[in-house]
Amino acid sequence: MSGSLSIAPWISAQRRALLAQRGHAWLLSGPSGLGQYTLAMELVRAWLCETPTADGACSHCGSCHAVDVRTHADLCVLMPETQMVELGWPLPEKAQAEIDDKKRKPSREIRVDAMRDAVQFSQRTSARGRGKAVLVYPAEQMNHVTANALLKTLEEPAGDVRFVLATEAAHQLLPTIRSRCLGHTMQWPDEPEMTAWLEGQGLTTEAATAFLQASGGRPDDALQWARSGRSPQSWSQLPRAMARGDVTALSDASPAQAVDALQKLCHDLMASRVGAPPRYFASADLPPAPGIGPLSRWAKALAKEARTADHPFNAGLMLEALVAQARNTLHSRH
């Protein structure tokens, strides 16, 4: 995690507001792509910083450095192991050994073992004397047992530990967990502000506009799209490529990304069919919309595919089947 210099202005404003509040547990919620994880990290950095200000951490002290290099003794991060690997957090030694020995794959949910370690962590004395912090992300990835273990700690917290939970699905959390936290709904910035920020990250105005549309107006997701190496043109050309049955248009996408892209196309065609504006594509890029019947069947089929897209039996075959399904739907007249 880099220092605060690259933090988006809407995250900075929310950080300042939250740091002015008193409490021991925060729940940051809202749709994906609005910066929950970034804001959670900013709060943690400020809580543990040796010389914090009302605007957050100093980014220069030993504590800030320890957070940046993922070695802070007073920070406990609870995430699915797959997410920890993706975000550069080291796994616990036992978990890493089991995965290295091929005894199991990295977990896609927050494991009970990790939560038990976090409970023990919260009861220990602070190593650096600035209190302790526990970050849970994405919080909806706790199973029932894990969530109950966290609930007990939230109800009876040790004096010097603070929690921040970040989620894209707050409704999936136990109501008792939600009630123990100060709730914060992530702010959705306006388009000129998002475009200016994306341009500051090195995108052209055209790319910023295109990727914001592709992500449904979610700035973090738009930046991820841009950094994945895709061109704005490849997104605008996708609908007609699907009408042709052109598999190469999705060849650089994982099955999960392909399903997501096709769900967006299906959404916009449904909107177009009932006279509403599209959300993810420009109207001019959409082929003629088939009937509501074929689109509804396609939407159901894609929702089913989404459940297994992270671990398909054969990614290549799945992609071909997805594109064939898209082409058939787009040429359907029933």
Contacts in CASP RR format, 6 or more apart in sequence:
PFRMAT RR
TARGET T0000
AUTHOR 0000-0000-0000
METHOD contacts of the structure
MODEL  1
MSGSLSIAPWISAQRRALLAQRGHAWLLSGPSGLGQYTLAMELVRAWLCE
TPTADGACSHCGSCHAVDVRTHADLCVLMPETQMVELGWPLPEKAQAEID
DKKRKPSREIRVDAMRDAVQFSQRTSARGRGKAVLVYPAEQMNHVTANAL
LKTLEEPAGDVRFVLATEAAHQLLPTIRSRCLGHTMQWPDEPEMTAWLEG
QGLTTEAATAFLQASGGRPDDALQWARSGRSPQSWSQLPRAMARGDVTAL
SDASPAQAVDALQKLCHDLMASRVGAPPRYFASADLPPAPGIGPLSRWAK
ALAKEARTADHPFNAGLMLEALVAQARNTLHSRH
1 41 0 8 1.000
1 45 0 8 1.000
1 67 0 8 1.000
1 68 0 8 1.000
2 68 0 8 1.000
3 45 0 8 1.000
3 57 0 8 1.000
3 59 0 8 1.000
3 64 0 8 1.000
3 68 0 8 1.000
4 12 0 8 1.000
4 42 0 8 1.000
4 45 0 8 1.000
4 55 0 8 1.000
4 56 0 8 1.000
4 57 0 8 1.000
4 59 0 8 1.000
5 59 0 8 1.000
6 201 0 8 1.000
7 15 0 8 1.000
7 38 0 8 1.000
7 42 0 8 1.000
8 35 0 8 1.000
8 38 0 8 1.000
8 189 0 8 1.000
8 197 0 8 1.000
8 219 0 8 1.000
9 189 0 8 1.000
9 193 0 8 1.000
9 197 0 8 1.000
10 187 0 8 1.000
10 189 0 8 1.000
10 193 0 8 1.000
11 35 0 8 1.000
11 38 0 8 1.000
11 39 0 8 1.000
11 42 0 8 1.000
12 55 0 8 1.000
13 187 0 8 1.000
14 39 0 8 1.000
14 184 0 8 1.000
14 186 0 8 1.000
14 187 0 8 1.000
15 39 0 8 1.000
15 42 0 8 1.000
15 43 0 8 1.000
15 46 0 8 1.000
15 55 0 8 1.000
15 56 0 8 1.000
16 54 0 8 1.000
16 55 0 8 1.000
16 56 0 8 1.000
18 26 0 8 1.000
18 39 0 8 1.000
18 43 0 8 1.000
18 184 0 8 1.000
19 43 0 8 1.000
19 46 0 8 1.000
19 52 0 8 1.000
19 54 0 8 1.000
19 55 0 8 1.000
19 56 0 8 1.000
20 54 0 8 1.000
21 182 0 8 1.000
23 162 0 8 1.000
23 182 0 8 1.000
24 157 0 8 1.000
24 159 0 8 1.000
24 161 0 8 1.000
24 162 0 8 1.000
24 163 0 8 1.000
25 154 0 8 1.000
25 157 0 8 1.000
25 162 0 8 1.000
25 163 0 8 1.000
25 164 0 8 1.000
25 165 0 8 1.000
25 180 0 8 1.000
25 181 0 8 1.000
25 182 0 8 1.000
26 43 0 8 1.000
26 162 0 8 1.000
26 163 0 8 1.000
26 164 0 8 1.000
26 165 0 8 1.000
26 181 0 8 1.000
26 182 0 8 1.000
26 183 0 8 1.000
26 184 0 8 1.000
27 139 0 8 1.000
27 164 0 8 1.000
27 165 0 8 1.000
27 166 0 8 1.000
27 167 0 8 1.000
27 170 0 8 1.000
27 173 0 8 1.000
27 177 0 8 1.000
27 178 0 8 1.000
27 181 0 8 1.000
27 182 0 8 1.000
27 183 0 8 1.000
27 184 0 8 1.000
28 36 0 8 1.000
28 39 0 8 1.000
28 40 0 8 1.000
28 164 0 8 1.000
28 165 0 8 1.000
28 166 0 8 1.000
28 167 0 8 1.000
28 183 0 8 1.000
28 184 0 8 1.000
28 186 0 8 1.000
29 36 0 8 1.000
29 166 0 8 1.000
29 167 0 8 1.000
29 168 0 8 1.000
29 170 0 8 1.000
29 183 0 8 1.000
29 184 0 8 1.000
29 185 0 8 1.000
29 186 0 8 1.000
30 36 0 8 1.000
30 167 0 8 1.000
30 168 0 8 1.000
30 170 0 8 1.000
30 185 0 8 1.000
30 186 0 8 1.000
31 168 0 8 1.000
31 186 0 8 1.000
31 218 0 8 1.000
32 168 0 8 1.000
32 218 0 8 1.000
32 220 0 8 1.000
32 221 0 8 1.000
33 168 0 8 1.000
33 215 0 8 1.000
33 218 0 8 1.000
33 219 0 8 1.000
33 220 0 8 1.000
33 221 0 8 1.000
34 186 0 8 1.000
34 187 0 8 1.000
34 188 0 8 1.000
34 218 0 8 1.000
34 219 0 8 1.000
34 220 0 8 1.000
35 186 0 8 1.000
35 219 0 8 1.000
35 220 0 8 1.000
36 137 0 8 1.000
36 138 0 8 1.000
36 166 0 8 1.000
36 167 0 8 1.000
36 168 0 8 1.000
36 186 0 8 1.000
37 87 0 8 1.000
37 137 0 8 1.000
37 166 0 8 1.000
38 220 0 8 1.000
39 166 0 8 1.000
39 186 0 8 1.000
40 135 0 8 1.000
40 137 0 8 1.000
40 164 0 8 1.000
40 165 0 8 1.000
40 166 0 8 1.000
41 67 0 8 1.000
41 135 0 8 1.000
42 56 0 8 1.000
42 57 0 8 1.000
43 133 0 8 1.000
43 164 0 8 1.000
44 67 0 8 1.000
44 75 0 8 1.000
44 133 0 8 1.000
44 135 0 8 1.000
44 164 0 8 1.000
45 56 0 8 1.000
45 57 0 8 1.000
45 59 0 8 1.000
45 64 0 8 1.000
45 67 0 8 1.000
46 52 0 8 1.000
46 56 0 8 1.000
46 57 0 8 1.000
47 130 0 8 1.000
47 131 0 8 1.000
47 133 0 8 1.000
47 162 0 8 1.000
48 57 0 8 1.000
48 63 0 8 1.000
48 64 0 8 1.000
48 67 0 8 1.000
48 72 0 8 1.000
48 74 0 8 1.000
48 75 0 8 1.000
48 128 0 8 1.000
48 130 0 8 1.000
48 131 0 8 1.000
48 133 0 8 1.000
49 56 0 8 1.000
49 57 0 8 1.000
49 58 0 8 1.000
49 61 0 8 1.000
49 63 0 8 1.000
49 64 0 8 1.000
49 130 0 8 1.000
50 58 0 8 1.000
50 61 0 8 1.000
50 62 0 8 1.000
50 63 0 8 1.000
50 64 0 8 1.000
50 130 0 8 1.000
51 58 0 8 1.000
51 61 0 8 1.000
52 58 0 8 1.000
57 63 0 8 1.000
57 64 0 8 1.000
57 67 0 8 1.000
58 64 0 8 1.000
63 72 0 8 1.000
63 128 0 8 1.000
63 130 0 8 1.000
66 72 0 8 1.000
66 73 0 8 1.000
66 75 0 8 1.000
66 128 0 8 1.000
67 75 0 8 1.000
70 88 0 8 1.000
70 89 0 8 1.000
70 90 0 8 1.000
72 128 0 8 1.000
73 127 0 8 1.000
73 128 0 8 1.000
74 126 0 8 1.000
74 127 0 8 1.000
74 128 0 8 1.000
74 129 0 8 1.000
74 130 0 8 1.000
74 131 0 8 1.000
74 132 0 8 1.000
74 133 0 8 1.000
75 132 0 8 1.000
75 133 0 8 1.000
75 134 0 8 1.000
75 135 0 8 1.000
76 117 0 8 1.000
76 118 0 8 1.000
76 121 0 8 1.000
76 122 0 8 1.000
76 132 0 8 1.000
76 133 0 8 1.000
76 134 0 8 1.000
76 135 0 8 1.000
77 84 0 8 1.000
77 89 0 8 1.000
77 134 0 8 1.000
77 135 0 8 1.000
77 137 0 8 1.000
78 110 0 8 1.000
78 114 0 8 1.000
78 115 0 8 1.000
78 118 0 8 1.000
78 134 0 8 1.000
78 135 0 8 1.000
78 136 0 8 1.000
78 137 0 8 1.000
78 142 0 8 1.000
78 150 0 8 1.000
79 87 0 8 1.000
79 89 0 8 1.000
79 110 0 8 1.000
79 136 0 8 1.000
79 137 0 8 1.000
79 138 0 8 1.000
79 141 0 8 1.000
80 106 0 8 1.000
80 107 0 8 1.000
80 108 0 8 1.000
80 109 0 8 1.000
80 110 0 8 1.000
80 138 0 8 1.000
80 141 0 8 1.000
81 91 0 8 1.000
81 95 0 8 1.000
81 99 0 8 1.000
81 106 0 8 1.000
81 107 0 8 1.000
81 108 0 8 1.000
81 111 0 8 1.000
82 106 0 8 1.000
82 107 0 8 1.000
82 108 0 8 1.000
83 137 0 8 1.000
83 138 0 8 1.000
83 141 0 8 1.000
84 90 0 8 1.000
84 91 0 8 1.000
84 106 0 8 1.000
85 91 0 8 1.000
85 106 0 8 1.000
90 96 0 8 1.000
91 99 0 8 1.000
91 106 0 8 1.000
92 113 0 8 1.000
92 114 0 8 1.000
92 117 0 8 1.000
94 113 0 8 1.000
95 111 0 8 1.000
95 113 0 8 1.000
95 114 0 8 1.000
98 104 0 8 1.000
99 105 0 8 1.000
99 106 0 8 1.000
108 141 0 8 1.000
108 310 0 8 1.000
109 141 0 8 1.000
109 142 0 8 1.000
109 143 0 8 1.000
109 146 0 8 1.000
110 136 0 8 1.000
110 141 0 8 1.000
110 142 0 8 1.000
110 143 0 8 1.000
110 146 0 8 1.000
111 146 0 8 1.000
112 143 0 8 1.000
112 145 0 8 1.000
112 146 0 8 1.000
112 149 0 8 1.000
114 146 0 8 1.000
115 142 0 8 1.000
115 146 0 8 1.000
115 149 0 8 1.000
115 150 0 8 1.000
116 149 0 8 1.000
118 134 0 8 1.000
118 150 0 8 1.000
118 153 0 8 1.000
119 149 0 8 1.000
119 150 0 8 1.000
119 152 0 8 1.000
119 153 0 8 1.000
121 132 0 8 1.000
121 134 0 8 1.000
122 132 0 8 1.000
122 134 0 8 1.000
122 153 0 8 1.000
122 157 0 8 1.000
122 158 0 8 1.000
122 161 0 8 1.000
123 158 0 8 1.000
124 132 0 8 1.000
125 160 0 8 1.000
126 132 0 8 1.000
126 160 0 8 1.000
129 160 0 8 1.000
131 160 0 8 1.000
131 161 0 8 1.000
131 162 0 8 1.000
132 158 0 8 1.000
132 160 0 8 1.000
132 161 0 8 1.000
132 162 0 8 1.000
133 161 0 8 1.000
133 162 0 8 1.000
133 163 0 8 1.000
133 164 0 8 1.000
134 161 0 8 1.000
134 162 0 8 1.000
134 163 0 8 1.000
134 164 0 8 1.000
135 163 0 8 1.000
135 164 0 8 1.000
135 166 0 8 1.000
136 142 0 8 1.000
136 150 0 8 1.000
136 163 0 8 1.000
136 164 0 8 1.000
136 165 0 8 1.000
136 166 0 8 1.000
137 165 0 8 1.000
137 166 0 8 1.000
137 167 0 8 1.000
138 166 0 8 1.000
138 167 0 8 1.000
138 168 0 8 1.000
138 169 0 8 1.000
139 165 0 8 1.000
139 166 0 8 1.000
139 167 0 8 1.000
139 170 0 8 1.000
139 173 0 8 1.000
139 177 0 8 1.000
140 167 0 8 1.000
140 168 0 8 1.000
140 169 0 8 1.000
140 170 0 8 1.000
140 172 0 8 1.000
140 173 0 8 1.000
142 150 0 8 1.000
142 173 0 8 1.000
147 173 0 8 1.000
147 174 0 8 1.000
147 177 0 8 1.000
148 174 0 8 1.000
150 177 0 8 1.000
151 174 0 8 1.000
151 176 0 8 1.000
151 177 0 8 1.000
151 180 0 8 1.000
153 163 0 8 1.000
154 163 0 8 1.000
154 177 0 8 1.000
154 180 0 8 1.000
154 181 0 8 1.000
155 180 0 8 1.000
157 163 0 8 1.000
163 181 0 8 1.000
165 173 0 8 1.000
165 177 0 8 1.000
165 181 0 8 1.000
167 173 0 8 1.000
170 178 0 8 1.000
189 197 0 8 1.000
189 219 0 8 1.000
191 212 0 8 1.000
191 217 0 8 1.000
194 208 0 8 1.000
194 212 0 8 1.000
194 217 0 8 1.000
194 219 0 8 1.000
194 222 0 8 1.000
195 205 0 8 1.000
195 208 0 8 1.000
195 209 0 8 1.000
195 212 0 8 1.000
197 219 0 8 1.000
198 207 0 8 1.000
198 208 0 8 1.000
198 211 0 8 1.000
198 212 0 8 1.000
198 219 0 8 1.000
198 222 0 8 1.000
198 223 0 8 1.000
198 226 0 8 1.000
199 205 0 8 1.000
199 208 0 8 1.000
201 223 0 8 1.000
201 226 0 8 1.000
203 211 0 8 1.000
203 223 0 8 1.000
203 226 0 8 1.000
206 232 0 8 1.000
207 226 0 8 1.000
207 231 0 8 1.000
207 232 0 8 1.000
208 222 0 8 1.000
208 226 0 8 1.000
209 232 0 8 1.000
210 232 0 8 1.000
210 235 0 8 1.000
210 236 0 8 1.000
211 222 0 8 1.000
211 223 0 8 1.000
211 225 0 8 1.000
211 226 0 8 1.000
211 232 0 8 1.000
211 235 0 8 1.000
212 218 0 8 1.000
212 219 0 8 1.000
212 222 0 8 1.000
213 279 0 8 1.000
213 280 0 8 1.000
213 281 0 8 1.000
213 282 0 8 1.000
214 222 0 8 1.000
214 225 0 8 1.000
214 235 0 8 1.000
214 264 0 8 1.000
214 280 0 8 1.000
214 281 0 8 1.000
215 221 0 8 1.000
215 222 0 8 1.000
215 224 0 8 1.000
215 225 0 8 1.000
216 264 0 8 1.000
216 279 0 8 1.000
216 280 0 8 1.000
225 235 0 8 1.000
228 252 0 8 1.000
229 252 0 8 1.000
230 252 0 8 1.000
234 249 0 8 1.000
235 281 0 8 1.000
236 281 0 8 1.000
236 282 0 8 1.000
236 285 0 8 1.000
237 249 0 8 1.000
237 285 0 8 1.000
238 249 0 8 1.000
238 250 0 8 1.000
238 261 0 8 1.000
238 265 0 8 1.000
238 281 0 8 1.000
238 285 0 8 1.000
239 265 0 8 1.000
239 268 0 8 1.000
239 281 0 8 1.000
239 285 0 8 1.000
239 286 0 8 1.000
239 287 0 8 1.000
240 285 0 8 1.000
240 287 0 8 1.000
241 248 0 8 1.000
241 249 0 8 1.000
242 249 0 8 1.000
242 262 0 8 1.000
242 265 0 8 1.000
242 323 0 8 1.000
242 326 0 8 1.000
242 327 0 8 1.000
242 330 0 8 1.000
243 287 0 8 1.000
243 326 0 8 1.000
243 327 0 8 1.000
243 330 0 8 1.000
243 331 0 8 1.000
244 327 0 8 1.000
245 323 0 8 1.000
245 324 0 8 1.000
245 326 0 8 1.000
245 327 0 8 1.000
246 323 0 8 1.000
247 319 0 8 1.000
247 320 0 8 1.000
247 323 0 8 1.000
249 323 0 8 1.000
250 257 0 8 1.000
250 258 0 8 1.000
250 261 0 8 1.000
250 319 0 8 1.000
250 322 0 8 1.000
250 323 0 8 1.000
251 319 0 8 1.000
253 261 0 8 1.000
253 319 0 8 1.000
254 309 0 8 1.000
254 315 0 8 1.000
255 305 0 8 1.000
255 309 0 8 1.000
255 310 0 8 1.000
255 312 0 8 1.000
255 315 0 8 1.000
255 318 0 8 1.000
255 319 0 8 1.000
255 322 0 8 1.000
256 306 0 8 1.000
256 309 0 8 1.000
256 310 0 8 1.000
258 309 0 8 1.000
258 318 0 8 1.000
258 319 0 8 1.000
258 322 0 8 1.000
259 302 0 8 1.000
259 305 0 8 1.000
259 306 0 8 1.000
259 309 0 8 1.000
259 322 0 8 1.000
260 306 0 8 1.000
262 302 0 8 1.000
262 322 0 8 1.000
262 326 0 8 1.000
263 299 0 8 1.000
263 302 0 8 1.000
263 303 0 8 1.000
263 306 0 8 1.000
264 279 0 8 1.000
264 280 0 8 1.000
264 281 0 8 1.000
265 280 0 8 1.000
265 281 0 8 1.000
265 286 0 8 1.000
265 326 0 8 1.000
266 295 0 8 1.000
266 298 0 8 1.000
266 299 0 8 1.000
266 302 0 8 1.000
266 329 0 8 1.000
267 279 0 8 1.000
267 280 0 8 1.000
267 299 0 8 1.000
268 278 0 8 1.000
268 279 0 8 1.000
268 280 0 8 1.000
268 281 0 8 1.000
268 286 0 8 1.000
269 286 0 8 1.000
269 289 0 8 1.000
269 290 0 8 1.000
269 295 0 8 1.000
269 330 0 8 1.000
270 289 0 8 1.000
270 292 0 8 1.000
270 295 0 8 1.000
270 296 0 8 1.000
270 299 0 8 1.000
271 277 0 8 1.000
271 278 0 8 1.000
271 279 0 8 1.000
272 278 0 8 1.000
272 283 0 8 1.000
272 286 0 8 1.000
272 289 0 8 1.000
273 289 0 8 1.000
273 290 0 8 1.000
273 291 0 8 1.000
273 292 0 8 1.000
273 295 0 8 1.000
274 292 0 8 1.000
277 283 0 8 1.000
278 286 0 8 1.000
287 330 0 8 1.000
289 295 0 8 1.000
290 329 0 8 1.000
290 330 0 8 1.000
290 331 0 8 1.000
290 332 0 8 1.000
290 333 0 8 1.000
291 332 0 8 1.000
291 333 0 8 1.000
291 334 0 8 1.000
293 334 0 8 1.000
294 329 0 8 1.000
294 332 0 8 1.000
294 334 0 8 1.000
295 329 0 8 1.000
297 329 0 8 1.000
298 325 0 8 1.000
298 326 0 8 1.000
298 329 0 8 1.000
301 325 0 8 1.000
305 318 0 8 1.000
305 322 0 8 1.000
309 318 0 8 1.000
312 318 0 8 1.000
END
